[in-house]
């Protein structure tokens, strides 16, 4: 495993068992040696599944297959199988056939229709998936299924990740505890347009698929669609949300369940940024005062994806001129004489010029923090957006230059 990110959480959270779903993981040897690389989640009958996926024009065979299966009959249960090490993307008809063979084998194993088997693959693009290694270990996966296996599943889906990612919340609905637990993988090729890396969230709530899908899509826009590590959108980004229906029912938007689900998703999204390849800084960019929320998002993402801004953060250089540059190239309306910039609570620039109270020493001291907040006030309207990113270090180049070595 790569060296642990300095931004990693202290420990993997204690994720609760979700009634109605069991997990298993094993080593299939798809690419890695001496580690698990395949996980299986088996959902009981009555479970509903929602999903959002990459919008990449070169999305993988598994993504296309999953998209086509959403909204199907939930009466017979469902299965989710994920492999790491090979993305099965840009593999032509051979990749499509691999997905079909895996789905057919899992369907036989779990006594499910193939339409209720969802797969995902993550890893190297353009190499044929050795699906025979995956189907050969299905009996091992079945025998290892456990309600407490979600932590093993989180580790099996990792690629260049330095730590497994998990989050959970529990809320009370109609006097019943409703549990939500999620896992994610992601470290590089992160600029979601769904989308997100690979994320799997499970709840014992009872909720109809159309409502689950609507909720997931909106919450994704506020979490995973607001992060970036390197500006590259994966061919395999997949987020599946499964509700087993074993606890209280959710029949409307809003309320404590949606709030808790949003918190789980934002927690996982932040963990992905904290595990950005080579990252040493977690950076929040908050844009206010834009003509519209859409313009604010354009500006925030322009700052977040700027290699010059990100390398300045890595070097702990308070080079606020690079932020001005990124604002100017974003494509949103900007007025130099109304623009202001802050590092945390420090006013850096205002009304088209460096603030009279700002000192370089103050900015340099702030940039030494592991968590940074860049504030940009456009001074034009009420549009606002917040996104999260990390710095760009020499380690990012090393990791990606050696990725297939």
Secondary structure as GFF3:
##gff-version 3
##sequence-region A 1 405
A	DSSP	beta_strand	21	26	.	.	.	ID=ss1
A	DSSP	beta_strand	38	43	.	.	.	ID=ss2
A	DSSP	beta_strand	48	53	.	.	.	ID=ss3
A	DSSP	alpha_helix	61	69	.	.	.	ID=ss4
A	DSSP	beta_strand	78	86	.	.	.	ID=ss5
A	DSSP	alpha_helix	92	110	.	.	.	ID=ss6
A	DSSP	three_ten_helix	114	116	.	.	.	ID=ss7
A	DSSP	beta_strand	117	124	.	.	.	ID=ss8
A	DSSP	alpha_helix	131	135	.	.	.	ID=ss9
A	DSSP	alpha_helix	138	143	.	.	.	ID=ss10
A	DSSP	alpha_helix	150	156	.	.	.	ID=ss11
A	DSSP	beta_strand	165	173	.	.	.	ID=ss12
A	DSSP	beta_strand	176	185	.	.	.	ID=ss13
A	DSSP	beta_strand	198	203	.	.	.	ID=ss14
A	DSSP	alpha_helix	209	221	.	.	.	ID=ss15
A	DSSP	three_ten_helix	224	226	.	.	.	ID=ss16
A	DSSP	beta_strand	238	243	.	.	.	ID=ss17
A	DSSP	alpha_helix	255	274	.	.	.	ID=ss18
A	DSSP	beta_strand	282	290	.	.	.	ID=ss19
A	DSSP	alpha_helix	293	305	.	.	.	ID=ss20
A	DSSP	alpha_helix	307	314	.	.	.	ID=ss21
A	DSSP	alpha_helix	321	328	.	.	.	ID=ss22
A	DSSP	three_ten_helix	336	338	.	.	.	ID=ss23
A	DSSP	beta_strand	340	343	.	.	.	ID=ss24
A	DSSP	beta_strand	346	350	.	.	.	ID=ss25
A	DSSP	beta_strand	353	354	.	.	.	ID=ss26
A	DSSP	alpha_helix	360	367	.	.	.	ID=ss27
A	DSSP	beta_strand	371	377	.	.	.	ID=ss28
A	DSSP	beta_strand	383	390	.	.	.	ID=ss29
A	DSSP	alpha_helix	394	401	.	.	.	ID=ss30
###
